[in-house]
Amino acid sequence: MMNVTSMGDLARGLTLKSRSIDIKNQIETLSYEMSSGKVQDVSGHLDGDYSYLLDMDRNLSRLDAFQVATAEAGLFTDAMQLSLKTVNDAVRRLTSSLLAYGTSNQAVTHEHASVQARNELDTVMSALNTRAGGRSLFSGVDTDVSPLASADTLLTALEAELTGLTTLTDITQAAEDWFNDPAGFDAVIYQGADTTLAPMSISENESVSIPITATDPTLKAALRDIAVAALVSNDNLGLPNDLRTSLFTQLGVELANTQDGTVNLRADVGASEARIEQAATRNAAARTSLEYSRNSLIAADPYQTAVQLQTVQFQLESLYSVTVRNANLSLVNFLR
């Protein structure tokens, strides 16, 4: 006697449903791998060894941080370069004017020279008070405050130092002394920190330092000579025309020498800009290489995945066909 093993309709239906769900999950997995190019079961693909993948992820996170750092450093140095260019341009314009005005003893010309000097002083002080990304450029570590007080404050303080002086030497020396005195310019006008900005990290083993504040000797010399020029025609000083002419000539020469200093400052900042750009390029190349290696580590073979997907789709179609046939079974059809 032969034993016959049969399966009830309910059990058969549950088996077909379970198989259908399994095939659909396989299709979903293979479709994801086809579209993303990555395996869905990373643990199984790597046999549970995540060490290489985690190391790559750590390096990529570090490069992400350096990408932000180089972008911020680049923004900072670019803004500083533009500010120094503004300062240099203002010094150059006033130098030409003062040297030209120095050849004339006409009072109206002197007035115009002081007016231009006042305008250029506003320009220079505004440039040095520039912010980038919410941070002051020339305030040292105190990036939350503007480095310089107003031009009016500077001129009022300097006028008090020059009032009553009647010779070119006395006036220029008094101005120089006040700007160099810690209780003078640094205390009355400069509002930033004595400590310069800390070096900015731009790669694993590289950083850039920009130790420039508004108290840099070159910038102070420019502010000093421009401010004195703005006060030369001040009635409170009561300077005669010939002394005004001599002062404008002297100040023009001093500002011409200051231009070399501002050019050097711009060159220093330009060198930092170049290093930041080079570091950003290297970091980007390293990131591209790491991303390629990471993708290769968990990549799904497109040909194999396509073949498997086609096979599983065929299995699903076959399962549907069996399911439909079972649904159409009846005693009448069986007895035919």
C-alpha positions, 0 to 999 in steps of 0.5 A, a space after each residue: 500500500 502506497 502512502 500519499 502525503 497531501 497538503 490542505 488548501 489553507 497550508 498551501 495558501 500560506 506556503 505560497 504567500 510566504 514564498 511570495 513575500 520572500 521573493 518580493 523581499 529579494 526583488 526589493 533588495 536586488 532593485 536597491 542594489 541595482 539603483 545604488 550600486 551598493 550591497 544592502 547587506 553590508 555585514 554579510 558582504 564583509 563577513 562581519 568585518 567592519 574595520 576597513 569601512 569604519 576607518 574609511 568613514 572616520 577619515 571621510 569625517 575628518 576630511 569633511 571637517 577640514 573642508 569646512 575649515 579650509 572654506 572658512 579660512 579661505 573666506 577669512 583670508 580673501 576678505 582680509 586681502 580685499 580689506 588690505 587692497 582697499 587700504 593700499 588703494 586709499 594710501 596710494 590715492 592720498 600719496 599722489 594728492 599730498 605730493 601734488 598739494 605740497 607744491 602749492 601754498 593756496 589755502 583752498 588747496 590745503 582744505 581740499 587735501 585735508 578733506 580728501 585725507 578725512 575721506 580716505 581715513 573713513 575708508 581705511 578705518 571702515 576696511 579694517 573694521 570689516 567682518 567676514 562670517 560674523 568675525 572681525 578680521 583685524 581684532 586678533 582673538 576678539 573677533 566679536 568686536 570691531 578693532 577700531 573706534 570711530 574716525 571722529 574719536 581718533 581725530 579728536 584724540 590726535 588733535 589734542 596731542 597736536 594743538 599748540 605745536 608749531 613746527 613740522 618736527 614737533 607735530 610729526 614726532 607728537 603724532 608718532 609718539 601718541 600712536 606708539 604709546 600703549 596709553 595712546 592709540 592702542 588704549 583709545 582707538 584699538 578695541 581688539 585683543 593683543 593676542 593674534 588669531 590662533 593658527 587655522 588647521 587646514 589639513 592633517 598636519 598643516 595650519 596657516 597663521 595670520 598674525 595681523 591686527 589693526 595695531 600692525 606697525 604698517 597699518 598704524 603708520 598709514 592711519 597716523 599719516 592720514 589722520 595728521 593730513 586730515 587735521 593739517 587744515 584744522 583751524 584749531 591748530 592754526 598752522 600757517 600755509 607754509 607749514 601746511 605745505 611742508 607737512 603735506 609734502 612730508 606726509 606724502 613721502 611717508 605714505 609712499 613708504 607705507 605703501 611698501 609695507 601694505 604690499 608686503 602685508 598683502 603678499 603675506 596674506 596671499 601666501 596664506 591664500 595659496 596654501 589654503 587653496 592647495 590644502 583644499 585641493 589635496 583634501 578634495 583629492 584624498 576624499 575622492 580616493 577614499 570615496 572610491 575605495 569605500 564604494 568599491 568595498 561595498 559595491 554590488 556587481 551590476 551584472 550579477 545583480 541584474 542576472 539575479 533580479 531577472 531570475 527572481 522576477 521569473 520565479 515570482 511570475 511562476 509563483 503567480 501562475 501556480 497561485 492562479 491555477 490553484 485558485 481555479 481548481 474545482 471538483 468539476 474541473 478535477 473530474 473532467 
